[in-house]
Amino acid sequence: MAAKIKKRKRDIEKNYTAKQLAMKLRRLADCIEKGSRFQIQIAGERIAVPPDAIINIEHERSASMEEVEFQIKWKR
């Protein structure tokens, strides 16, 4: 039996151009519609998002800023 690889905690924000983000979102949307796994590489690490991941949208507002986050969560 193969040993499990322990992954370190990570909290990264990665900026993309509008064109790069649009391409990634199109691939994500295609995978969601097909019910298939979505793979993405972020800051050198390849991530595989399972088709049963929970997807939500968050909106935050403060006095000086607004933020919309698209979140995808799953259990390891």
Beta strands, then each sheet from edge to edge (+ up, - down):
strand 1: 38-42
strand 2: 45-49
strand 3: 54-61
strand 4: 66-73
sheet 1: 1+ 2-
sheet 2: 3+ 4-
end
